[in-house]
Amino acid sequence: MDGSLFPNLEIKLQTNGVLLTPKNWQKMHQLHENISTLLVSFDAASESTYNITRRGGDWSLLQENMSRLAELRVAGKLRFLRLDFVVQQANYQEMEGFVELARKYHADKAAFSMVLDWNTWSLSEYQKQCIWKQDHSEFDEFISVLKNPIFDDPIVALGNLTEYRQLASNRLKEAV
């Protein structure tokens, strides 16, 4: 498809980033100008966690692809790059590291959201992943993670976790 024939076509591409190799990126060369947004799902800041949250993915290949995408973003050949992180019990302790990764890859945003129930887990497993529920055994640790000032960085988009950041900020003020 030749994107120049459709100047009003705007593509928002969401990917896990693994297949976005230089070769595959080049195959889409006629659409590069039409890509307004590139969203890459990470859900981790380390290979060990990535292997849990993004089963079947390839951390090393993702890092290689992200290095190339970062170069494109710095050169202005990508208009908007957002890295995504779905918060769950398996990864919440890597939220700060994820913001650092987003900075490393020159992302415009490091976006966070709560895991949703897509009926891929049993109800009990889903409940285990819902770290933001006040009756979760690790809820206080989750709130402690959100006390970190890194989450005030303009690159961070907390989405449906915003109220928990506010709760963490309030607890921090009370402790002082």
C-alpha positions in Angstrom: 0.0 0.0 0.0 1.3 3.4 -0.9 0.6 5.8 1.9 1.3 8.8 -0.3 -1.9 8.1 -2.2 -3.8 8.5 1.1 -2.4 11.6 2.7 -5.2 11.8 5.3 -4.6 8.2 6.4 -3.3 8.1 9.9 -2.0 4.8 11.3 -1.7 4.0 15.0 0.3 0.9 15.2 0.3 -1.3 18.4 2.8 -4.1 18.6 4.8 -6.2 21.0 7.8 -5.0 19.0 9.4 -8.4 18.4 8.5 -8.5 14.7 9.4 -4.8 14.1 12.8 -5.7 12.8 14.6 -3.4 10.4 13.7 -5.8 7.6 10.0 -5.7 8.5 10.1 -1.9 9.1 11.5 -1.5 5.6 8.7 -3.6 4.1 6.4 -0.9 5.4 8.4 2.0 3.9 5.5 3.3 1.9 3.5 3.8 5.0 6.1 5.4 7.3 4.7 8.9 6.7 1.3 7.7 7.7 2.3 6.2 11.0 1.3 8.8 13.6 1.7 6.7 16.7 3.7 3.6 17.5 2.8 1.8 20.7 5.0 -1.0 22.0 3.9 -3.3 24.8 6.6 -4.2 27.3 4.9 -5.1 30.6 8.4 -5.5 32.1 11.8 -3.8 32.6 13.8 -7.0 32.8 14.1 -10.2 30.8 13.1 -12.4 33.7 9.8 -10.5 34.2 9.3 -10.2 30.4 9.4 -14.0 30.1 6.5 -14.2 32.6 4.4 -11.3 31.3 5.0 -11.6 27.6 5.3 -15.3 27.1 6.6 -16.2 23.6 8.3 -12.9 23.3 12.0 -12.4 22.7 13.6 -9.8 25.1 16.9 -9.6 23.2 15.2 -9.0 19.9 12.8 -6.5 21.4 15.8 -4.6 22.8 17.5 -4.6 19.4 14.3 -3.4 17.7 13.8 -0.7 20.3 17.3 0.6 19.8 16.5 1.1 16.1 13.1 2.7 16.8 14.8 5.0 19.3 17.1 6.2 16.5 14.1 6.8 14.3 12.4 8.8 17.0 15.4 10.9 17.7 15.8 11.5 13.9 12.1 12.6 13.8 11.1 9.7 11.6 8.7 8.5 14.2 6.2 11.1 15.3 5.1 9.6 18.6 6.5 6.6 20.5 4.7 5.2 23.5 5.8 2.2 25.6 3.1 0.3 27.5 3.1 -1.5 30.8 0.1 -3.5 32.1 0.5 -3.5 35.9 0.0 -6.8 37.6 1.4 -8.7 40.6 4.2 -10.2 38.4 5.7 -6.8 37.4 4.7 -3.8 39.6 8.1 -3.7 41.2 9.6 -2.9 37.8 7.5 0.2 37.2 10.4 2.6 38.0 12.7 0.6 35.7 10.2 0.8 33.0 10.2 4.6 33.1 14.0 4.4 32.8 13.6 2.2 29.8 11.2 4.6 28.2 13.7 7.4 28.7 16.5 5.2 27.2 14.5 4.6 24.1 13.4 8.2 23.7 9.7 7.4 24.1 7.3 10.2 24.3 5.3 8.4 27.0 5.6 5.5 29.4 2.0 4.4 29.8 0.7 2.3 32.6 -2.7 0.6 33.0 -4.2 -2.1 35.2 -4.5 -5.6 33.9 -8.0 -6.5 32.7 -9.8 -9.8 33.0 -9.9 -11.2 29.5 -10.8 -14.7 30.8 -7.3 -15.9 30.2 -6.8 -16.7 33.8 -9.0 -18.4 36.4 -10.8 -16.0 38.7 -8.4 -16.8 41.5 -5.3 -16.1 39.3 -6.8 -12.9 38.1 -7.5 -11.8 41.7 -3.8 -12.6 42.5 -2.7 -10.2 39.7 -4.9 -7.3 40.9 -2.2 -5.6 42.9 -4.3 -2.4 43.2 -7.1 -4.1 45.3 -6.8 -3.0 48.9 -7.3 -6.5 50.2 -4.3 -7.8 48.1 -1.5 -8.9 50.3 1.0 -6.7 48.4 -1.2 -3.6 48.1 1.0 -1.6 50.5 4.1 -2.5 48.6 2.4 -1.4 45.4 1.5 1.9 47.0 5.1 2.3 48.2 6.4 1.8 44.6 4.1 4.6 43.5 5.6 7.0 46.1 8.7 7.3 43.9 9.0 10.9 42.4 9.8 9.3 39.0 6.1 9.0 38.4 5.8 12.8 38.4 7.9 12.9 35.2 5.9 14.3 32.3 6.8 11.2 30.3 4.6 9.1 32.6 1.0 8.4 31.9 -0.6 6.6 34.8 -4.0 6.2 33.2 -6.3 4.3 35.5 -3.6 4.1 38.2 -3.7 7.8 38.8 -5.8 7.5 41.9 -3.2 5.1 43.4 -0.4 7.6 42.8 -2.5 10.2 44.6 -3.0 7.8 47.5 0.8 7.1 47.6 1.5 10.9 47.5 -0.9 11.4 50.4 0.7 8.6 52.5 4.1 10.2 51.8 2.9 13.6 53.0 1.4 12.0 56.1 4.8 10.3 56.9 6.6 13.6 56.8 
